[in-house]
Amino acid sequence: MNRRIVLLRAVNVGGATLPMADLREIAQHLGARHVSTYIASGNLIADVPGSASAFDRALEQAVEERFGFLRDVMSRTPDELARALEAHPFAVVEARYSYVSSLTGTPTSAAIARARAFDTGDDEWTVIGSDLHIRYANGAGKPQMKTDSVMRALSTPGTARNLNTVRKLIELAG
């Protein structure tokens, strides 16, 4: 068993309702142990069996079968997420304005170059390994950059959590 922080993209937004009790139940059915969730946005902490990638794909499939919508799943060990937090390259004016997006893979140089073509105003982003780091000048609710366009250009699905949430998930995964 491997301790993982499992993140689901776009949960409980846009009509894609996924109760956290159901997410915990599905994870346990897939063999996860010591399962917990944090806030209702697709944050799962668990000891998962086998390879992390196999568990992530199985969770995607199980959610789609049960709820009828596909949500990308990516996971990190607590240490991997802690390293991503430590590597955050931007000044943190307010932690809720700074994000780590865990990606399902590492974007290519060509994909990063395509994403750089988008105007971001005073918002900043960079890719470090398989994580996209973002600092919104005025918060995620008032972005100057088109984050969805940047993500599509990177050609690697991911999901973002602000630094407050990242810190809490690391703490809970203890």
C-alpha positions in Angstrom: 0.0 0.0 0.0 1.2 3.5 -0.9 0.0 6.7 0.9 -1.4 9.0 -1.8 -3.2 12.3 -2.1 -5.6 11.7 -4.9 -7.1 14.7 -6.7 -10.1 14.6 -9.0 -10.5 17.4 -11.6 -13.7 19.5 -11.7 -15.7 17.8 -9.0 -18.9 19.4 -7.7 -18.9 22.1 -10.4 -20.9 22.4 -13.5 -23.5 19.8 -12.5 -21.0 17.0 -11.9 -22.0 16.2 -8.4 -19.9 13.6 -6.6 -20.6 13.2 -2.9 -17.4 12.7 -0.9 -19.0 9.7 1.0 -19.5 8.0 -2.4 -15.9 8.8 -3.4 -14.7 7.2 -0.2 -16.9 4.2 -0.8 -15.6 3.8 -4.4 -12.0 4.1 -3.2 -12.5 1.4 -0.5 -14.2 -0.8 -3.1 -11.0 -0.5 -5.2 -8.9 -1.7 -2.3 -7.9 1.6 -0.7 -7.5 1.7 3.1 -7.4 4.5 5.7 -9.6 6.6 3.3 -10.6 10.2 4.0 -11.6 13.2 2.1 -11.0 16.9 2.5 -13.7 19.5 1.5 -16.1 18.6 -1.3 -13.8 19.3 -4.2 -12.4 15.9 -5.0 -9.5 15.5 -2.5 -9.0 12.0 -1.3 -6.3 10.7 1.0 -5.7 7.0 1.2 -3.4 4.1 1.2 -3.8 2.6 -2.3 -2.9 -0.8 -3.5 -0.6 -1.5 -6.5 0.6 1.2 -8.8 -0.7 4.7 -8.3 -1.4 5.1 -12.0 -3.5 1.9 -12.1 -5.5 3.0 -9.0 -6.0 6.5 -10.6 -7.3 5.0 -13.8 -9.6 2.6 -12.0 -11.0 5.4 -9.9 -11.7 7.4 -13.1 -13.5 4.4 -14.6 -15.5 3.7 -11.4 -16.7 7.3 -11.1 -17.7 7.4 -14.7 -19.6 4.1 -14.4 -21.4 5.2 -11.3 -22.1 8.9 -12.0 -21.9 9.1 -15.8 -19.2 11.7 -16.1 -15.4 11.3 -16.6 -13.2 13.2 -14.2 -9.4 13.0 -14.6 -7.6 11.7 -11.5 -4.0 12.4 -10.6 -2.2 11.6 -7.4 0.9 12.4 -5.5 2.7 11.0 -2.4 2.7 13.4 0.5 6.4 14.0 -0.2 5.9 14.7 -3.8 3.2 17.3 -3.0 5.4 18.8 -0.3 8.3 19.1 -2.8 5.9 20.8 -5.3 4.9 23.2 -2.5 8.5 24.0 -1.7 9.3 24.5 -5.4 6.5 27.1 -5.9 8.5 29.8 -7.7 6.3 32.9 -7.2 6.1 35.3 -4.3 3.1 34.3 -2.2 1.2 37.5 -1.4 -1.9 35.5 -0.5 -1.8 31.7 -0.4 -5.3 31.5 -1.9 -4.0 33.3 -5.0 -1.2 30.8 -5.6 -1.9 27.3 -6.9 -0.2 24.0 -7.7 -1.8 22.1 -10.5 -0.9 18.4 -10.4 -0.7 17.2 -14.0 -1.2 13.6 -15.2 2.2 13.9 -17.0 5.0 16.2 -17.9 4.2 18.6 -20.7 6.6 18.7 -23.7 8.8 21.7 -24.5 6.6 22.3 -27.6 3.4 22.2 -25.5 4.9 24.7 -23.0 5.9 27.0 -25.9 2.3 26.8 -27.3 0.9 27.7 -23.9 3.3 30.7 -23.5 1.6 32.3 -26.6 -1.4 33.2 -24.4 -1.5 36.6 -22.7 -1.6 36.2 -19.0 -1.6 39.9 -17.9 -0.1 40.1 -14.4 -0.9 36.4 -13.7 2.2 34.1 -13.8 2.7 30.4 -14.5 5.4 27.9 -15.0 5.8 24.2 -15.2 8.1 22.3 -12.9 8.2 18.6 -13.7 4.6 17.4 -13.7 3.2 20.4 -11.8 1.9 23.7 -13.1 2.5 26.6 -10.7 0.2 29.6 -10.9 0.0 32.9 -9.2 -3.1 35.0 -9.9 -2.5 38.7 -9.4 -6.1 39.3 -8.3 -7.2 35.7 -7.3 -8.6 32.8 -9.3 -12.0 34.4 -9.3 -10.6 37.3 -11.3 -8.0 35.8 -13.5 -6.2 37.8 -16.2 -5.0 34.6 -17.9 -7.2 32.0 -19.6 -6.2 29.1 -17.5 -8.3 26.6 -19.6 -6.5 27.7 -22.7 -3.1 27.3 -21.1 -4.1 23.8 -19.9 -5.3 22.7 -23.3 -2.1 23.9 -24.9 -0.1 21.9 -22.4 -2.0 18.8 -23.6 -1.7 17.3 -20.1 -4.8 17.2 -17.9 -4.4 18.5 -14.4 -6.2 19.9 -11.4 -5.4 22.9 -9.3 -5.4 23.4 -5.5 -4.5 26.7 -3.8 -1.5 26.6 -1.4 -3.7 26.6 1.6 -5.4 23.4 0.4 -2.1 21.8 -0.6 -0.7 22.5 2.9 -3.7 21.0 4.5 -3.7 17.9 2.4 0.0 17.3 3.2 -0.8 17.7 6.9 -3.8 15.3 6.7 -1.8 12.7 4.9 0.8 12.9 7.7 
